[in-house]
Amino acid sequence: MPKLKTKKGVAKRFRISKKGKIKYTTGGKSHLNSSKKTARVRSLRKSKTVDKATDVQFLKRMLPYG
């Protein structure tokens, strides 16, 4: 059985937590922040988790050794 390849684009954007949840950080916070509300920029700082079961299954297949 050959080694499985990791999808590098997915590996850069997502990571698997210790409990097996998939975490990611939101985009849209690197520039043009003066036009965005303070509460919006504050909420973009937090990392989020993927909740949809089909997306989790799909992403875990792309991260075989995560």
C-alpha positions, -999 to +999 in steps of 0.1 A: +000+000+000+016+033-010+018+064+012-012+087+009-005+123-003-017+153+017-035+180-002-011+209+005-036+237-001-059+221+025-030+216+049-021+253+048-057+264+056-070+237+081-056+219+111-070+190+131-074+196+169-066+170+195-103+160+198-105+156+160-123+188+151-112+207+120-102+243+128-095+272+104-090+309+105-113+332+086-100+354+057-107+390+050-088+406+078-055+415+063-063+448+046-090+473+040-099+472+077-108+508+081-141+503+063-150+473+084-168+476+118-147+470+149-169+441+160-165+424+126-127+427+127-127+414+163-148+384+153-125+376+124-096+371+148-111+339+163-105+305+148-136+286+137-145+249+134-160+231+105-194+218+116-210+202+085-204+164+087-199+159+050-173+187+049-154+172+079-154+138+062-141+153+029-114+173+047-101+144+068-097+124+036-075+152+023-054+153+055-046+116+060-019+121+086-034+151+104 
